[in-house]
Amino acid sequence: MSVQSHPAQRGGLGELSLDPRTIAPLVRKELRDALRNRWLLLYTLAFGALAVGLATLSQIGTGLSGFAGFGKMTASLVNLVLLVVPLMALTVGASGLSAERERGMLAYLLSQPVTRLEVFVAKFIGLGLALTGSISIGFGLSVALLAAHSGRGDLWVFVRLVGLSAMLAMAMLAVGMLLSVVLRRSSTAIGAAVFVWLGFVFVGDLGLMGATVIFRLPVQQLFGLSLVNPTQAFKLAAVGGFDSTLDLLGPAGLYGVQEFGPWLMPMLLGAMAAWIVVPLMIAGLSFARKPL
């Protein structure tokens, strides 16, 4: 193949081209690599075990025999998802490109007739599919046990939570891949991912409560701050699946229901989608133009 026909050698706009026929085998490669990722397998097993444990514990004090219903289980799983899924997606995304760069695999891959953008998009799709499968397996373990003991009336609530969890994972994966592009060393990128996780999950939640008490924020600003945090947007959307008033989330949730009504869910989904698209676009363009 001549240098002129080699997309990885052209630079400029050539690095921004996408060919689905090229992306498909790259995605299969990423899936195969994900199956050999021991951290991802460990996350899957840990998430599944915790999900089953919460499903069992959710019946304590309810007077019910067997496992609790799907609705009660999804209520218990919201906080588990908030803790585990962002950490899993951020660390997997942060090590996605930086680890291959350190091993020299990224340079070898880019020496093939592929563009940088094709490699980046395939990496995101492959890791996204792997994370979605991991989340589905974790939830599926609990469903397999619950199905024999609970009715299926609340199954749609459970399915909704799985979809929202996958969407949260994609948002955090996009942020993690942005870190992987900006920070060259894998250890640095993973460390930064842990700090970002702490910021989203702990500082975001506790910070909102502290800021409300200290600065006496009006409910409009409190709701706005909740909306721009993907984990809080997930929490609002997930709780809305089994509590139509969102009173479990306090004044911000109640304000959202009363002020926006049926438009609240599209707003929350839009906020989560923005956390997928914006970091992904910045990371993709930076990776296409930034030297290894």
C-alpha positions as CSV (number, residue, x, y, z in Angstrom):
1,M,0.0,0.0,0.0
2,S,1.4,3.4,-1.0
3,V,1.9,6.1,1.5
4,Q,-0.7,8.3,-0.3
5,S,-3.4,5.7,0.3
6,H,-2.5,5.1,3.9
7,P,-5.1,7.0,6.0
8,A,-3.0,7.0,9.1
9,Q,-0.2,8.8,7.2
10,R,-2.3,11.5,5.6
11,G,-3.0,13.6,8.7
12,G,-5.3,16.6,8.6
13,L,-8.9,15.7,7.6
14,G,-7.8,12.2,6.7
15,E,-7.5,11.4,10.4
16,L,-11.1,12.5,10.9
17,S,-12.6,10.1,8.3
18,L,-14.7,7.1,9.4
19,D,-15.3,3.9,7.5
20,P,-17.8,1.4,9.1
21,R,-16.0,-1.5,7.4
22,T,-12.9,-0.6,9.3
23,I,-14.6,0.1,12.6
24,A,-16.3,-3.3,12.8
25,P,-13.1,-5.4,13.1
26,L,-11.6,-2.9,15.5
27,V,-14.7,-3.2,17.7
28,R,-14.4,-7.0,17.7
29,K,-10.8,-6.6,18.8
30,E,-11.8,-4.3,21.7
31,L,-14.4,-6.8,22.8
32,R,-11.8,-9.6,22.8
33,D,-9.4,-7.5,24.8
34,A,-12.2,-6.6,27.2
35,L,-12.9,-10.3,27.9
36,R,-9.2,-10.7,28.9
37,N,-9.4,-7.6,31.2
38,R,-9.2,-9.0,34.7
39,W,-10.3,-5.7,36.2
40,L,-13.5,-5.6,34.2
41,L,-14.2,-9.2,35.1
42,L,-13.7,-8.4,38.8
43,Y,-16.0,-5.4,38.5
44,T,-18.7,-7.6,36.9
45,L,-18.4,-10.3,39.7
46,A,-18.4,-7.7,42.5
47,F,-21.3,-5.8,41.0
48,G,-23.3,-9.0,40.6
49,A,-22.6,-10.2,44.1
50,L,-23.5,-6.8,45.6
51,A,-26.7,-6.7,43.5
52,V,-27.8,-10.1,44.8
53,G,-26.9,-9.1,48.3
54,L,-29.0,-6.0,48.2
55,A,-31.9,-7.9,46.6
56,T,-31.8,-10.3,49.6
57,L,-31.4,-7.5,52.2
58,S,-34.2,-5.4,50.8
59,Q,-36.8,-7.8,52.3
60,I,-35.6,-7.4,55.8
61,G,-38.3,-5.7,58.0
62,T,-40.9,-5.9,55.2
63,G,-42.7,-9.0,56.4
64,L,-42.4,-10.5,52.9
65,S,-41.2,-14.1,52.3
66,G,-38.6,-14.8,49.7
67,F,-36.9,-12.0,47.7
68,A,-38.3,-8.5,47.6
69,G,-40.2,-7.4,44.5
70,F,-38.5,-5.8,41.5
71,G,-39.6,-2.3,42.6
72,K,-38.0,-2.6,46.0
73,M,-34.9,-4.1,44.6
74,T,-34.4,-1.3,42.1
75,A,-34.8,1.3,44.9
76,S,-32.0,-0.4,46.8
77,L,-29.8,-0.7,43.7
78,V,-29.7,3.0,42.8
79,N,-27.0,3.8,45.4
80,L,-25.0,0.8,44.3
81,V,-25.1,1.9,40.7
82,L,-24.0,5.4,41.8
83,L,-21.0,4.0,43.5
84,V,-19.8,1.1,41.3
85,V,-20.8,2.0,37.7
86,P,-19.0,5.4,37.5
87,L,-15.8,4.0,39.0
88,M,-15.9,1.1,36.7
89,A,-16.5,3.2,33.5
90,L,-14.0,5.9,34.5
91,T,-11.1,3.6,35.2
92,V,-11.7,1.4,32.2
93,G,-11.9,4.5,29.9
94,A,-8.9,6.1,31.5
95,S,-6.7,3.1,30.9
96,G,-8.1,2.4,27.4
97,L,-5.8,4.5,25.3
98,S,-3.0,5.3,27.8
99,A,-2.2,1.7,28.6
100,E,-2.0,0.7,24.9
101,R,0.2,3.8,24.3
102,E,2.6,2.7,27.0
103,R,2.8,-0.9,25.7
104,G,3.4,0.4,22.1
105,M,0.2,-1.3,20.9
106,L,-1.3,2.0,20.0
107,A,1.5,3.0,17.7
108,Y,1.4,-0.4,16.0
109,L,-2.4,-0.1,15.5
110,L,-2.1,3.3,14.0
111,S,0.6,2.1,11.6
112,Q,-2.2,0.0,10.0
113,P,-4.5,1.5,7.3
114,V,-6.8,3.0,9.8
115,T,-7.4,6.6,10.9
116,R,-7.1,7.8,14.5
117,L,-10.8,8.7,14.7
118,E,-11.7,5.1,13.6
119,V,-9.5,3.7,16.3
120,F,-11.0,6.1,18.9
121,V,-14.6,5.4,17.9
122,A,-14.0,1.6,17.8
123,K,-12.4,1.8,21.3
124,F,-15.4,3.7,22.7
125,I,-18.0,1.3,21.1
126,G,-16.1,-1.8,22.1
127,L,-15.6,-0.7,25.7
128,G,-19.2,0.6,25.8
129,L,-20.5,-2.8,24.7
130,A,-18.3,-4.5,27.3
131,L,-19.5,-2.3,30.1
132,T,-23.1,-2.7,29.1
133,G,-22.7,-6.5,29.1
134,S,-21.0,-6.3,32.5
135,I,-23.9,-4.2,33.9
136,S,-26.5,-6.5,32.4
137,I,-24.8,-9.6,33.8
138,G,-24.6,-8.1,37.2
139,F,-28.3,-7.2,37.2
140,G,-29.2,-10.5,35.5
141,L,-27.8,-12.5,38.4
142,S,-30.2,-10.8,40.8
143,V,-33.1,-11.1,38.3
144,A,-32.5,-14.8,38.0
145,L,-33.0,-15.3,41.7
146,L,-35.8,-12.8,42.0
147,A,-37.9,-14.1,39.1
148,A,-38.8,-17.3,40.9
149,H,-39.9,-15.5,44.0
150,S,-41.5,-12.2,42.8
151,G,-44.2,-11.1,40.4
152,R,-43.3,-9.4,37.2
153,G,-45.5,-6.3,37.7
154,D,-42.5,-4.0,38.4
155,L,-40.2,-5.5,35.8
156,W,-40.4,-2.4,33.6
157,V,-38.9,-0.4,36.5
158,F,-36.0,-2.7,36.6
159,V,-35.4,-2.6,32.9
160,R,-35.5,1.2,33.1
161,L,-32.8,1.2,35.7
162,V,-30.6,-1.1,33.6
163,G,-31.0,1.4,30.7
164,L,-30.2,4.4,32.8
165,S,-27.2,2.6,34.3
166,A,-25.8,1.8,30.9
167,M,-26.3,5.5,29.9
168,L,-24.5,6.6,33.0
169,A,-21.7,4.2,32.2
170,M,-21.4,5.7,28.7
171,A,-21.1,9.2,30.1
172,M,-18.4,8.2,32.6
173,L,-16.6,6.2,29.9
174,A,-16.5,9.3,27.7
175,V,-15.0,11.3,30.5
176,G,-12.5,8.5,31.2
177,M,-11.4,8.4,27.6
178,L,-10.9,12.1,27.7
179,L,-8.5,11.6,30.6
180,S,-6.8,8.8,28.7
181,V,-6.1,11.2,25.8
182,V,-5.0,14.2,27.9
183,L,-2.8,12.2,30.3
184,R,-0.2,10.1,28.7
185,R,0.7,7.7,31.6
186,S,-1.8,5.0,32.5
187,S,-1.2,5.4,36.2
188,T,-1.8,9.1,36.1
189,A,-5.0,8.7,34.1
190,I,-6.4,6.1,36.4
191,G,-5.5,8.2,39.4
192,A,-7.2,11.2,37.9
193,A,-10.2,9.0,37.1
194,V,-10.5,8.1,40.8
195,F,-10.5,11.7,41.8
196,V,-13.1,12.5,39.2
197,W,-15.2,9.7,40.6
198,L,-14.9,11.1,44.1
199,G,-15.9,14.5,42.8
200,F,-19.0,13.3,41.0
201,V,-20.3,10.8,43.6
202,F,-19.2,12.2,47.0
203,V,-18.3,15.9,46.5
204,G,-21.3,16.3,44.2
205,D,-23.8,14.8,46.6
206,L,-22.4,16.0,49.9
207,G,-21.3,19.3,48.3
208,L,-24.9,20.1,47.3
209,M,-26.2,19.5,50.7
210,G,-23.4,21.6,52.3
211,A,-23.8,24.4,49.8
212,T,-27.5,24.5,50.5
213,V,-27.0,24.8,54.2
214,I,-24.1,27.3,54.1
215,F,-25.1,29.5,51.2
216,R,-28.9,29.0,51.5
217,L,-29.2,28.2,47.9
218,P,-32.7,28.6,46.4
219,V,-34.3,25.5,45.1
220,Q,-33.9,26.6,41.5
221,Q,-30.1,26.7,41.8
222,L,-30.1,23.5,43.7
223,F,-32.0,21.8,40.9
224,G,-29.7,23.4,38.3
225,L,-26.6,22.0,40.1
226,S,-28.2,18.6,40.3
227,L,-29.0,18.7,36.6
228,V,-25.4,19.4,35.5
229,N,-24.0,16.5,37.5
230,P,-24.5,13.2,35.6
231,T,-24.7,11.1,38.7
232,Q,-27.4,13.4,40.2
233,A,-29.3,13.4,36.9
234,F,-29.2,9.6,36.9
235,K,-30.4,9.6,40.5
236,L,-33.4,11.8,39.7
237,A,-34.3,9.8,36.6
238,A,-33.9,6.4,38.4
239,V,-35.9,7.3,41.4
240,G,-38.6,8.8,39.2
241,G,-39.1,5.3,37.9
242,F,-40.6,4.1,41.1
243,D,-41.5,7.3,42.9
244,S,-43.4,9.7,40.7
245,T,-43.1,12.6,43.1
246,L,-39.3,12.2,43.6
247,D,-39.9,13.1,47.3
248,L,-37.0,10.7,48.1
249,L,-34.7,13.3,46.6
250,G,-36.0,16.3,48.6
251,P,-36.7,19.8,47.4
252,A,-34.8,19.6,44.1
253,G,-36.7,16.6,42.9
254,L,-40.1,18.0,44.0
255,Y,-39.2,21.3,42.3
256,G,-38.4,19.5,39.1
257,V,-41.7,17.6,39.0
258,Q,-43.8,20.7,39.9
259,E,-42.0,23.0,37.5
260,F,-41.4,20.8,34.5
261,G,-43.8,17.9,34.8
262,P,-43.5,15.5,31.9
263,W,-40.6,17.5,30.5
264,L,-38.4,16.6,33.5
265,M,-37.4,13.1,32.2
266,P,-36.3,14.4,28.7
267,M,-34.3,17.1,30.5
268,L,-32.5,14.5,32.7
269,L,-31.8,12.2,29.7
270,G,-30.6,15.2,27.7
271,A,-28.2,16.2,30.5
272,M,-26.8,12.6,30.6
273,A,-26.5,12.5,26.8
274,A,-24.6,15.8,26.9
275,W,-22.0,14.1,29.2
276,I,-21.6,11.4,26.6
277,V,-21.4,13.6,23.5
278,V,-19.3,16.6,24.7
279,P,-16.4,14.8,26.4
280,L,-16.4,12.2,23.5
281,M,-16.1,14.9,20.9
282,I,-13.3,16.8,22.7
283,A,-11.4,13.6,23.3
284,G,-11.9,12.3,19.7
285,L,-10.7,15.6,18.1
286,S,-7.8,15.8,20.5
287,F,-6.7,12.2,19.8
288,A,-7.0,12.7,16.0
289,R,-4.7,15.8,16.1
290,K,-2.4,15.1,19.1
291,P,0.9,13.3,18.5
292,L,1.5,10.1,20.4
